[in-house]
Amino acid sequence: FEELVAKYGEENARYLFDTLCAQTHNYSQFTYIEMGVERDDRYEIQTREEADRRGWAFEHVQGDMSILESLVNGPWDDERFLVVPPGHRVIARYDERIVDVEEATP
């Protein structure tokens, strides 16, 4: 905050600080997702401490690397991925699909 005041003045600094910090205004919880690649528990401890410092809830959940592994290595099945072939574009759908692909028109 002090750096913003020095650079922009008190009133502008307050506005900038409030705007930049508003991104977490509606949050009340940290969720730590354990993916099985961590060397130790330091990031979980750091997350838990930050939740305590803010007075937020803390949740620890077990993650799953399978979608990331499939994203990198394939296969890209239609249930989990939207594959956009050359000459096609992504479009919005107003049903359970949400997004879809259609052939692009020149």
Biopython code that builds the backbone (N, CA, C, O; Angstrom):
import numpy as np
from Bio.PDB.StructureBuilder import StructureBuilder

atoms = [
    (1, "PHE", "N", (0.826, -1.198, 0.000)),
    (1, "PHE", "CA", (0.000, 0.000, 0.000)),
    (1, "PHE", "C", (0.864, 1.253, 0.000)),
    (1, "PHE", "O", (0.582, 2.220, -0.708)),
    (2, "GLU", "N", (1.934, 1.219, 0.816)),
    (2, "GLU", "CA", (2.812, 2.387, 0.906)),
    (2, "GLU", "C", (3.461, 2.701, -0.450)),
    (2, "GLU", "O", (3.638, 3.870, -0.795)),
    (3, "GLU", "N", (3.813, 1.673, -1.211)),
    (3, "GLU", "CA", (4.398, 1.892, -2.538)),
    (3, "GLU", "C", (3.395, 2.560, -3.472)),
    (3, "GLU", "O", (3.752, 3.431, -4.265)),
    (4, "LEU", "N", (2.133, 2.140, -3.368)),
    (4, "LEU", "CA", (1.091, 2.765, -4.187)),
    (4, "LEU", "C", (0.884, 4.221, -3.792)),
    (4, "LEU", "O", (0.701, 5.077, -4.658)),
    (5, "VAL", "N", (0.912, 4.513, -2.489)),
    (5, "VAL", "CA", (0.759, 5.893, -2.028)),
    (5, "VAL", "C", (1.900, 6.753, -2.564)),
    (5, "VAL", "O", (1.673, 7.861, -3.049)),
    (6, "ALA", "N", (3.131, 6.235, -2.474)),
    (6, "ALA", "CA", (4.290, 7.000, -2.955)),
    (6, "ALA", "C", (4.197, 7.277, -4.449)),
    (6, "ALA", "O", (4.628, 8.329, -4.921)),
    (7, "LYS", "N", (3.640, 6.339, -5.178)),
    (7, "LYS", "CA", (3.603, 6.483, -6.626)),
    (7, "LYS", "C", (2.376, 7.248, -7.126)),
    (7, "LYS", "O", (2.477, 8.010, -8.087)),
    (8, "TYR", "N", (1.197, 7.049, -6.474)),
    (8, "TYR", "CA", (-0.057, 7.587, -7.011)),
    (8, "TYR", "C", (-0.801, 8.543, -6.079)),
    (8, "TYR", "O", (-1.806, 9.130, -6.481)),
    (9, "GLY", "N", (-0.338, 8.706, -4.868)),
    (9, "GLY", "CA", (-1.060, 9.533, -3.904)),
    (9, "GLY", "C", (-2.046, 8.697, -3.104)),
    (9, "GLY", "O", (-2.444, 7.609, -3.520)),
    (10, "GLU", "N", (-2.435, 9.228, -1.942)),
    (10, "GLU", "CA", (-3.265, 8.481, -0.978)),
    (10, "GLU", "C", (-4.611, 8.028, -1.548)),
    (10, "GLU", "O", (-4.966, 6.854, -1.440)),
    (11, "GLU", "N", (-5.350, 8.938, -2.143)),
    (11, "GLU", "CA", (-6.686, 8.614, -2.642)),
    (11, "GLU", "C", (-6.628, 7.565, -3.753)),
    (11, "GLU", "O", (-7.375, 6.587, -3.718)),
    (12, "ASN", "N", (-5.757, 7.758, -4.729)),
    (12, "ASN", "CA", (-5.626, 6.795, -5.817)),
    (12, "ASN", "C", (-5.096, 5.459, -5.306)),
    (12, "ASN", "O", (-5.507, 4.399, -5.778)),
    (13, "ALA", "N", (-4.191, 5.514, -4.351)),
    (13, "ALA", "CA", (-3.641, 4.283, -3.784)),
    (13, "ALA", "C", (-4.728, 3.473, -3.090)),
    (13, "ALA", "O", (-4.775, 2.251, -3.230)),
    (14, "ARG", "N", (-5.595, 4.139, -2.348)),
    (14, "ARG", "CA", (-6.694, 3.442, -1.656)),
    (14, "ARG", "C", (-7.599, 2.754, -2.677)),
    (14, "ARG", "O", (-7.973, 1.596, -2.494)),
    (15, "TYR", "N", (-7.950, 3.464, -3.753)),
    (15, "TYR", "CA", (-8.789, 2.882, -4.799)),
    (15, "TYR", "C", (-8.097, 1.675, -5.434)),
    (15, "TYR", "O", (-8.705, 0.613, -5.568)),
    (16, "LEU", "N", (-6.846, 1.832, -5.821)),
    (16, "LEU", "CA", (-6.109, 0.731, -6.447)),
    (16, "LEU", "C", (-5.977, -0.453, -5.510)),
    (16, "LEU", "O", (-6.173, -1.596, -5.922)),
    (17, "PHE", "N", (-5.647, -0.190, -4.253)),
    (17, "PHE", "CA", (-5.488, -1.263, -3.277)),
    (17, "PHE", "C", (-6.793, -2.020, -3.071)),
    (17, "PHE", "O", (-6.818, -3.251, -3.066)),
    (18, "ASP", "N", (-7.872, -1.270, -2.902)),
    (18, "ASP", "CA", (-9.183, -1.916, -2.711)),
    (18, "ASP", "C", (-9.592, -2.723, -3.935)),
    (18, "ASP", "O", (-10.139, -3.818, -3.805)),
    (19, "THR", "N", (-9.331, -2.192, -5.112)),
    (19, "THR", "CA", (-9.690, -2.889, -6.349)),
    (19, "THR", "C", (-8.846, -4.139, -6.539)),
    (19, "THR", "O", (-9.375, -5.199, -6.872)),
    (20, "LEU", "N", (-7.553, -4.026, -6.333)),
    (20, "LEU", "CA", (-6.665, -5.168, -6.518)),
    (20, "LEU", "C", (-6.907, -6.263, -5.477)),
    (20, "LEU", "O", (-6.742, -7.447, -5.769)),
    (21, "CYS", "N", (-7.291, -5.873, -4.284)),
    (21, "CYS", "CA", (-7.509, -6.859, -3.219)),
    (21, "CYS", "C", (-8.929, -7.413, -3.220)),
    (21, "CYS", "O", (-9.218, -8.360, -2.488)),
    (22, "ALA", "N", (-9.811, -6.848, -4.020)),
    (22, "ALA", "CA", (-11.207, -7.296, -4.039)),
    (22, "ALA", "C", (-11.369, -8.678, -4.653)),
    (22, "ALA", "O", (-12.436, -9.279, -4.529)),
    (23, "GLN", "N", (-10.341, -9.195, -5.311)),
    (23, "GLN", "CA", (-10.470, -10.496, -5.963)),
    (23, "GLN", "C", (-10.762, -11.621, -4.975)),
    (23, "GLN", "O", (-11.312, -12.650, -5.367)),
    (24, "THR", "N", (-10.412, -11.452, -3.724)),
    (24, "THR", "CA", (-10.690, -12.493, -2.732)),
    (24, "THR", "C", (-11.820, -12.093, -1.785)),
    (24, "THR", "O", (-12.053, -12.762, -0.778)),
    (25, "HIS", "N", (-12.513, -11.016, -2.101)),
    (25, "HIS", "CA", (-13.559, -10.497, -1.214)),
    (25, "HIS", "C", (-14.639, -11.528, -0.901)),
    (25, "HIS", "O", (-15.111, -11.587, 0.235)),
    (26, "ASN", "N", (-15.035, -12.328, -1.860)),
    (26, "ASN", "CA", (-16.120, -13.284, -1.667)),
    (26, "ASN", "C", (-15.638, -14.677, -1.288)),
    (26, "ASN", "O", (-16.442, -15.605, -1.208)),
    (27, "TYR", "N", (-14.364, -14.835, -1.059)),
    (27, "TYR", "CA", (-13.822, -16.144, -0.703)),
    (27, "TYR", "C", (-13.869, -16.355, 0.809)),
    (27, "TYR", "O", (-13.831, -15.397, 1.581)),
    (28, "SER", "N", (-13.952, -17.605, 1.217)),
    (28, "SER", "CA", (-13.944, -17.902, 2.651)),
    (28, "SER", "C", (-13.235, -19.229, 2.941)),
    (28, "SER", "O", (-13.302, -19.737, 4.061)),
    (29, "GLN", "N", (-12.560, -19.788, 1.939)),
    (29, "GLN", "CA", (-11.943, -21.097, 2.121)),
    (29, "GLN", "C", (-10.763, -21.274, 1.172)),
    (29, "GLN", "O", (-10.780, -20.806, 0.033)),
    (30, "PHE", "N", (-9.740, -21.962, 1.669)),
    (30, "PHE", "CA", (-8.670, -22.474, 0.826)),
    (30, "PHE", "C", (-8.861, -23.979, 0.704)),
    (30, "PHE", "O", (-9.157, -24.655, 1.689)),
    (31, "THR", "N", (-8.692, -24.498, -0.500)),
    (31, "THR", "CA", (-8.718, -25.938, -0.719)),
    (31, "THR", "C", (-7.365, -26.355, -1.258)),
    (31, "THR", "O", (-6.935, -25.887, -2.312)),
    (32, "TYR", "N", (-6.697, -27.234, -0.534)),
    (32, "TYR", "CA", (-5.413, -27.770, -0.963)),
    (32, "TYR", "C", (-5.684, -29.089, -1.680)),
    (32, "TYR", "O", (-6.281, -30.000, -1.106)),
    (33, "ILE", "N", (-5.246, -29.189, -2.928)),
    (33, "ILE", "CA", (-5.472, -30.399, -3.712)),
    (33, "ILE", "C", (-4.163, -31.172, -3.794)),
    (33, "ILE", "O", (-3.206, -30.729, -4.429)),
    (34, "GLU", "N", (-4.131, -32.305, -3.159)),
    (34, "GLU", "CA", (-2.937, -33.151, -3.164)),
    (34, "GLU", "C", (-2.937, -33.998, -4.434)),
    (34, "GLU", "O", (-3.844, -34.799, -4.662)),
    (35, "MET", "N", (-1.903, -33.808, -5.256)),
    (35, "MET", "CA", (-1.843, -34.482, -6.554)),
    (35, "MET", "C", (-0.884, -35.669, -6.574)),
    (35, "MET", "O", (-0.793, -36.364, -7.586)),
    (36, "GLY", "N", (-0.173, -35.912, -5.487)),
    (36, "GLY", "CA", (0.733, -37.054, -5.446)),
    (36, "GLY", "C", (2.108, -36.776, -6.023)),
    (36, "GLY", "O", (2.899, -37.701, -6.204)),
    (37, "VAL", "N", (2.405, -35.523, -6.313)),
    (37, "VAL", "CA", (3.721, -35.169, -6.854)),
    (37, "VAL", "C", (4.512, -34.283, -5.883)),
    (37, "VAL", "O", (5.625, -33.862, -6.200)),
    (38, "GLU", "N", (3.960, -34.006, -4.731)),
    (38, "GLU", "CA", (4.594, -33.131, -3.758)),
    (38, "GLU", "C", (5.777, -33.835, -3.095)),
    (38, "GLU", "O", (5.691, -35.012, -2.746)),
    (39, "ARG", "N", (6.887, -33.103, -2.922)),
    (39, "ARG", "CA", (8.053, -33.691, -2.245)),
    (39, "ARG", "C", (7.853, -33.775, -0.740)),
    (39, "ARG", "O", (8.353, -34.690, -0.085)),
    (40, "ASP", "N", (7.120, -32.814, -0.202)),
    (40, "ASP", "CA", (6.873, -32.777, 1.237)),
    (40, "ASP", "C", (5.570, -32.027, 1.476)),
    (40, "ASP", "O", (4.841, -31.730, 0.529)),
    (41, "ASP", "N", (5.277, -31.723, 2.719)),
    (41, "ASP", "CA", (3.994, -31.089, 3.038)),
    (41, "ASP", "C", (4.096, -29.577, 3.236)),
    (41, "ASP", "O", (3.187, -28.975, 3.808)),
    (42, "ARG", "N", (5.182, -28.950, 2.776)),
    (42, "ARG", "CA", (5.370, -27.519, 3.036)),
    (42, "ARG", "C", (4.264, -26.656, 2.429)),
    (42, "ARG", "O", (3.857, -25.674, 3.050)),
    (43, "TYR", "N", (3.765, -26.989, 1.238)),
    (43, "TYR", "CA", (2.731, -26.157, 0.615)),
    (43, "TYR", "C", (1.377, -26.352, 1.297)),
    (43, "TYR", "O", (0.583, -25.417, 1.403)),
    (44, "GLU", "N", (1.133, -27.539, 1.743)),
    (44, "GLU", "CA", (-0.095, -27.753, 2.517)),
    (44, "GLU", "C", (-0.043, -26.963, 3.819)),
    (44, "GLU", "O", (-1.024, -26.326, 4.203)),
    (45, "ILE", "N", (1.091, -27.005, 4.489)),
    (45, "ILE", "CA", (1.257, -26.251, 5.739)),
    (45, "ILE", "C", (1.096, -24.754, 5.479)),
    (45, "ILE", "O", (0.416, -24.061, 6.235)),
    (46, "GLN", "N", (1.716, -24.257, 4.416)),
    (46, "GLN", "CA", (1.614, -22.841, 4.056)),
    (46, "GLN", "C", (0.172, -22.450, 3.765)),
    (46, "GLN", "O", (-0.277, -21.381, 4.179)),
    (47, "THR", "N", (-0.550, -23.302, 3.063)),
    (47, "THR", "CA", (-1.951, -23.028, 2.741)),
    (47, "THR", "C", (-2.804, -23.023, 4.002)),
    (47, "THR", "O", (-3.659, -22.155, 4.182)),
    (48, "ARG", "N", (-2.567, -23.989, 4.864)),
    (48, "ARG", "CA", (-3.320, -24.063, 6.128)),
    (48, "ARG", "C", (-3.047, -22.815, 6.986)),
    (48, "ARG", "O", (-3.971, -22.248, 7.569)),
    (49, "GLU", "N", (-1.797, -22.399, 7.059)),
    (49, "GLU", "CA", (-1.442, -21.209, 7.848)),
    (49, "GLU", "C", (-2.089, -19.951, 7.270)),
    (49, "GLU", "O", (-2.555, -19.093, 8.021)),
    (50, "GLU", "N", (-2.122, -19.838, 5.952)),
    (50, "GLU", "CA", (-2.745, -18.665, 5.329)),
    (50, "GLU", "C", (-4.252, -18.667, 5.576)),
    (50, "GLU", "O", (-4.841, -17.609, 5.798)),
    (51, "ALA", "N", (-4.880, -19.839, 5.541)),
    (51, "ALA", "CA", (-6.312, -19.927, 5.861)),
    (51, "ALA", "C", (-6.553, -19.482, 7.301)),
    (51, "ALA", "O", (-7.492, -18.733, 7.572)),
    (52, "ASP", "N", (-5.713, -19.937, 8.217)),
    (52, "ASP", "CA", (-5.841, -19.521, 9.622)),
    (52, "ASP", "C", (-5.665, -18.006, 9.771)),
    (52, "ASP", "O", (-6.422, -17.348, 10.485)),
    (53, "ARG", "N", (-4.653, -17.467, 9.085)),
    (53, "ARG", "CA", (-4.372, -16.033, 9.176)),
    (53, "ARG", "C", (-5.565, -15.201, 8.703)),
    (53, "ARG", "O", (-5.854, -14.146, 9.266)),
    (54, "ARG", "N", (-6.247, -15.675, 7.679)),
    (54, "ARG", "CA", (-7.394, -14.944, 7.132)),
    (54, "ARG", "C", (-8.707, -15.285, 7.832)),
    (54, "ARG", "O", (-9.724, -14.632, 7.600)),
    (55, "GLY", "N", (-8.684, -16.305, 8.688)),
    (55, "GLY", "CA", (-9.920, -16.745, 9.338)),
    (55, "GLY", "C", (-10.808, -17.540, 8.408)),
    (55, "GLY", "O", (-12.025, -17.576, 8.593)),
    (56, "TRP", "N", (-10.216, -18.183, 7.403)),
    (56, "TRP", "CA", (-10.946, -18.962, 6.420)),
    (56, "TRP", "C", (-10.922, -20.441, 6.775)),
    (56, "TRP", "O", (-10.075, -20.893, 7.546)),
    (57, "ALA", "N", (-11.849, -21.180, 6.212)),
    (57, "ALA", "CA", (-11.859, -22.640, 6.350)),
    (57, "ALA", "C", (-10.726, -23.222, 5.495)),
    (57, "ALA", "O", (-10.268, -22.600, 4.536)),
    (58, "PHE", "N", (-10.295, -24.410, 5.861)),
    (58, "PHE", "CA", (-9.266, -25.121, 5.106)),
    (58, "PHE", "C", (-9.789, -26.508, 4.776)),
    (58, "PHE", "O", (-10.354, -27.188, 5.633)),
    (59, "GLU", "N", (-9.600, -26.921, 3.538)),
    (59, "GLU", "CA", (-10.023, -28.253, 3.109)),
    (59, "GLU", "C", (-8.866, -28.915, 2.372)),
    (59, "GLU", "O", (-8.186, -28.272, 1.571)),
    (60, "HIS", "N", (-8.645, -30.182, 2.638)),
    (60, "HIS", "CA", (-7.625, -30.981, 1.949)),
    (60, "HIS", "C", (-8.359, -32.051, 1.156)),
    (60, "HIS", "O", (-9.115, -32.845, 1.716)),
    (61, "VAL", "N", (-8.126, -32.065, -0.173)),
    (61, "VAL", "CA", (-8.749, -33.087, -1.005)),
    (61, "VAL", "C", (-7.684, -33.806, -1.821)),
    (61, "VAL", "O", (-6.621, -33.259, -2.115)),
    (62, "GLN", "N", (-7.994, -35.026, -2.173)),
    (62, "GLN", "CA", (-7.099, -35.822, -3.012)),
    (62, "GLN", "C", (-7.419, -35.543, -4.474)),
    (62, "GLN", "O", (-8.565, -35.681, -4.901)),
    (63, "GLY", "N", (-6.410, -35.153, -5.238)),
    (63, "GLY", "CA", (-6.594, -34.866, -6.658)),
    (63, "GLY", "C", (-6.361, -36.100, -7.514)),
    (63, "GLY", "O", (-6.088, -37.187, -7.006)),
    (64, "ASP", "N", (-6.473, -35.911, -8.812)),
    (64, "ASP", "CA", (-6.318, -36.997, -9.774)),
    (64, "ASP", "C", (-5.611, -36.440, -11.005)),
    (64, "ASP", "O", (-6.102, -35.497, -11.627)),
    (65, "MET", "N", (-4.483, -37.003, -11.356)),
    (65, "MET", "CA", (-3.681, -36.519, -12.481)),
    (65, "MET", "C", (-4.155, -37.052, -13.827)),
    (65, "MET", "O", (-3.599, -36.668, -14.856)),
    (66, "SER", "N", (-5.152, -37.912, -13.858)),
    (66, "SER", "CA", (-5.499, -38.598, -15.104)),
    (66, "SER", "C", (-5.912, -37.649, -16.227)),
    (66, "SER", "O", (-5.566, -37.894, -17.383)),
    (67, "ILE", "N", (-6.643, -36.570, -15.924)),
    (67, "ILE", "CA", (-7.051, -35.677, -17.009)),
    (67, "ILE", "C", (-5.846, -34.918, -17.569)),
    (67, "ILE", "O", (-5.774, -34.666, -18.771)),
    (68, "LEU", "N", (-4.901, -34.555, -16.698)),
    (68, "LEU", "CA", (-3.689, -33.887, -17.185)),
    (68, "LEU", "C", (-2.829, -34.839, -18.009)),
    (68, "LEU", "O", (-2.271, -34.457, -19.038)),
    (69, "GLU", "N", (-2.731, -36.074, -17.548)),
    (69, "GLU", "CA", (-1.968, -37.074, -18.306)),
    (69, "GLU", "C", (-2.606, -37.310, -19.676)),
    (69, "GLU", "O", (-1.896, -37.417, -20.676)),
    (70, "SER", "N", (-3.914, -37.391, -19.729)),
    (70, "SER", "CA", (-4.609, -37.570, -21.008)),
    (70, "SER", "C", (-4.473, -36.337, -21.892)),
    (70, "SER", "O", (-4.354, -36.458, -23.111)),
    (71, "LEU", "N", (-4.491, -35.150, -21.284)),
    (71, "LEU", "CA", (-4.328, -33.926, -22.066)),
    (71, "LEU", "C", (-2.980, -33.921, -22.784)),
    (71, "LEU", "O", (-2.889, -33.521, -23.945)),
    (72, "VAL", "N", (-1.941, -34.364, -22.090)),
    (72, "VAL", "CA", (-0.606, -34.381, -22.677)),
    (72, "VAL", "C", (-0.419, -35.559, -23.636)),
    (72, "VAL", "O", (0.128, -35.391, -24.726)),
    (73, "ASN", "N", (-0.868, -36.741, -23.235)),
    (73, "ASN", "CA", (-0.564, -37.965, -23.975)),
    (73, "ASN", "C", (-1.706, -38.525, -24.815)),
    (73, "ASN", "O", (-1.484, -39.413, -25.639)),
    (74, "GLY", "N", (-2.931, -38.018, -24.621)),
    (74, "GLY", "CA", (-4.081, -38.639, -25.270)),
    (74, "GLY", "C", (-4.475, -39.880, -24.486)),
    (74, "GLY", "O", (-3.774, -40.237, -23.539)),
    (75, "PRO", "N", (-5.536, -40.535, -24.828)),
    (75, "PRO", "CA", (-6.478, -40.183, -25.888)),
    (75, "PRO", "C", (-7.390, -39.033, -25.449)),
    (75, "PRO", "O", (-7.615, -38.825, -24.257)),
    (76, "TRP", "N", (-7.906, -38.297, -26.423)),
    (76, "TRP", "CA", (-8.795, -37.178, -26.159)),
    (76, "TRP", "C", (-10.229, -37.600, -26.453)),
    (76, "TRP", "O", (-10.777, -37.300, -27.514)),
    (77, "ASP", "N", (-10.815, -38.289, -25.509)),
    (77, "ASP", "CA", (-12.176, -38.793, -25.697)),
    (77, "ASP", "C", (-13.187, -37.642, -25.623)),
    (77, "ASP", "O", (-12.938, -36.621, -24.982)),
    (78, "ASP", "N", (-14.315, -37.826, -26.284)),
    (78, "ASP", "CA", (-15.343, -36.785, -26.375)),
    (78, "ASP", "C", (-16.024, -36.476, -25.044)),
    (78, "ASP", "O", (-16.646, -35.424, -24.895)),
    (79, "GLU", "N", (-15.911, -37.376, -24.091)),
    (79, "GLU", "CA", (-16.533, -37.144, -22.785)),
    (79, "GLU", "C", (-15.773, -36.102, -21.970)),
    (79, "GLU", "O", (-16.381, -35.359, -21.200)),
    (80, "ARG", "N", (-14.458, -36.037, -22.130)),
    (80, "ARG", "CA", (-13.646, -35.148, -21.300)),
    (80, "ARG", "C", (-12.989, -33.999, -22.057)),
    (80, "ARG", "O", (-12.516, -33.050, -21.432)),
    (81, "PHE", "N", (-12.947, -34.060, -23.372)),
    (81, "PHE", "CA", (-12.235, -33.053, -24.148)),
    (81, "PHE", "C", (-13.079, -32.561, -25.318)),
    (81, "PHE", "O", (-13.891, -33.300, -25.875)),
    (82, "LEU", "N", (-12.873, -31.328, -25.669)),
    (82, "LEU", "CA", (-13.470, -30.765, -26.874)),
    (82, "LEU", "C", (-12.337, -30.623, -27.883)),
    (82, "LEU", "O", (-11.491, -29.738, -27.755)),
    (83, "VAL", "N", (-12.324, -31.482, -28.870)),
    (83, "VAL", "CA", (-11.299, -31.465, -29.904)),
    (83, "VAL", "C", (-11.793, -30.597, -31.059)),
    (83, "VAL", "O", (-12.883, -30.812, -31.590)),
    (84, "VAL", "N", (-10.987, -29.625, -31.436)),
    (84, "VAL", "CA", (-11.363, -28.686, -32.495)),
    (84, "VAL", "C", (-10.453, -28.944, -33.698)),
    (84, "VAL", "O", (-9.299, -28.515, -33.709)),
    (85, "PRO", "N", (-10.970, -29.642, -34.707)),
    (85, "PRO", "CA", (-10.158, -29.936, -35.893)),
    (85, "PRO", "C", (-9.872, -28.670, -36.693)),
    (85, "PRO", "O", (-10.569, -27.667, -36.538)),
    (86, "PRO", "N", (-8.858, -28.710, -37.540)),
    (86, "PRO", "CA", (-8.586, -27.556, -38.416)),
    (86, "PRO", "C", (-9.830, -27.216, -39.236)),
    (86, "PRO", "O", (-10.548, -28.103, -39.697)),
    (87, "GLY", "N", (-10.068, -25.924, -39.407)),
    (87, "GLY", "CA", (-11.219, -25.481, -40.185)),
    (87, "GLY", "C", (-12.519, -25.455, -39.407)),
    (87, "GLY", "O", (-13.579, -25.224, -39.988)),
    (88, "HIS", "N", (-12.460, -25.687, -38.116)),
    (88, "HIS", "CA", (-13.647, -25.657, -37.263)),
    (88, "HIS", "C", (-13.483, -24.566, -36.212)),
    (88, "HIS", "O", (-12.391, -24.030, -36.029)),
    (89, "ARG", "N", (-14.567, -24.243, -35.528)),
    (89, "ARG", "CA", (-14.532, -23.239, -34.474)),
    (89, "ARG", "C", (-15.382, -23.693, -33.296)),
    (89, "ARG", "O", (-16.256, -24.549, -33.437)),
    (90, "VAL", "N", (-15.117, -23.114, -32.145)),
    (90, "VAL", "CA", (-15.875, -23.403, -30.924)),
    (90, "VAL", "C", (-17.092, -22.497, -30.894)),
    (90, "VAL", "O", (-16.999, -21.302, -31.175)),
    (91, "ILE", "N", (-18.240, -23.080, -30.549)),
    (91, "ILE", "CA", (-19.481, -22.309, -30.448)),
    (91, "ILE", "C", (-20.173, -22.614, -29.126)),
    (91, "ILE", "O", (-19.947, -23.661, -28.520)),
    (92, "ALA", "N", (-21.016, -21.689, -28.688)),
    (92, "ALA", "CA", (-21.808, -21.883, -27.471)),
    (92, "ALA", "C", (-23.037, -22.709, -27.792)),
    (92, "ALA", "O", (-23.642, -22.546, -28.852)),
    (93, "ARG", "N", (-23.407, -23.592, -26.884)),
    (93, "ARG", "CA", (-24.653, -24.350, -26.958)),
    (93, "ARG", "C", (-25.460, -24.032, -25.706)),
    (93, "ARG", "O", (-24.897, -23.778, -24.641)),
    (94, "TYR", "N", (-26.736, -24.048, -25.836)),
    (94, "TYR", "CA", (-27.592, -23.740, -24.699)),
    (94, "TYR", "C", (-28.320, -24.992, -24.237)),
    (94, "TYR", "O", (-29.533, -24.999, -24.027)),
    (95, "ASP", "N", (-27.519, -26.065, -24.085)),
    (95, "ASP", "CA", (-28.016, -27.336, -23.572)),
    (95, "ASP", "C", (-26.925, -27.937, -22.688)),
    (95, "ASP", "O", (-26.023, -27.222, -22.250)),
    (96, "GLU", "N", (-26.993, -29.227, -22.423)),
    (96, "GLU", "CA", (-26.028, -29.868, -21.524)),
    (96, "GLU", "C", (-24.599, -29.869, -22.057)),
    (96, "GLU", "O", (-23.659, -30.083, -21.292)),
    (97, "ARG", "N", (-24.422, -29.635, -23.346)),
    (97, "ARG", "CA", (-23.074, -29.626, -23.925)),
    (97, "ARG", "C", (-22.314, -28.345, -23.618)),
    (97, "ARG", "O", (-21.087, -28.379, -23.523)),
    (98, "ILE", "N", (-22.981, -27.246, -23.464)),
    (98, "ILE", "CA", (-22.437, -25.919, -23.163)),
    (98, "ILE", "C", (-21.620, -25.360, -24.323)),
    (98, "ILE", "O", (-21.913, -24.268, -24.810)),
    (99, "VAL", "N", (-20.601, -26.090, -24.771)),
    (99, "VAL", "CA", (-19.817, -25.678, -25.941)),
    (99, "VAL", "C", (-19.762, -26.832, -26.927)),
    (99, "VAL", "O", (-19.916, -27.996, -26.556)),
    (100, "ASP", "N", (-19.538, -26.487, -28.194)),
    (100, "ASP", "CA", (-19.479, -27.500, -29.238)),
    (100, "ASP", "C", (-18.559, -26.997, -30.336)),
    (100, "ASP", "O", (-17.979, -25.916, -30.228)),
    (101, "VAL", "N", (-18.429, -27.780, -31.384)),
    (101, "VAL", "CA", (-17.574, -27.437, -32.516)),
    (101, "VAL", "C", (-18.435, -27.461, -33.767)),
    (101, "VAL", "O", (-19.303, -28.319, -33.919)),
    (102, "GLU", "N", (-18.186, -26.510, -34.660)),
    (102, "GLU", "CA", (-18.839, -26.531, -35.958)),
    (102, "GLU", "C", (-17.826, -26.112, -37.012)),
    (102, "GLU", "O", (-16.820, -25.470, -36.708)),
    (103, "GLU", "N", (-18.106, -26.485, -38.245)),
    (103, "GLU", "CA", (-17.230, -26.098, -39.342)),
    (103, "GLU", "C", (-17.287, -24.598, -39.529)),
    (103, "GLU", "O", (-18.366, -24.010, -39.588)),
    (104, "ALA", "N", (-16.131, -23.986, -39.620)),
    (104, "ALA", "CA", (-16.068, -22.537, -39.809)),
    (104, "ALA", "C", (-16.463, -22.188, -41.240)),
    (104, "ALA", "O", (-16.110, -22.890, -42.188)),
    (105, "THR", "N", (-17.189, -21.107, -41.375)),
    (105, "THR", "CA", (-17.570, -20.658, -42.722)),
    (105, "THR", "C", (-16.577, -19.589, -43.166)),
    (105, "THR", "O", (-16.214, -18.702, -42.393)),
    (106, "PRO", "N", (-16.151, -19.683, -44.403)),
    (106, "PRO", "CA", (-15.156, -18.701, -44.893)),
    (106, "PRO", "C", (-15.716, -17.309, -45.015)),
    (106, "PRO", "O", (-15.002, -16.388, -45.411)),
]
sb = StructureBuilder()
sb.init_structure("model")
sb.init_model(0)
sb.init_chain("A")
sb.init_seg("    ")
for serial, (resi, resn, name, xyz) in enumerate(atoms, 1):
    if name == "N":
        sb.init_residue(resn, " ", resi, " ")
    sb.init_atom(name, np.array(xyz, "f"), 0.0, 1.0, " ", f" {name:<3s}", serial, name[0])
structure = sb.get_structure()
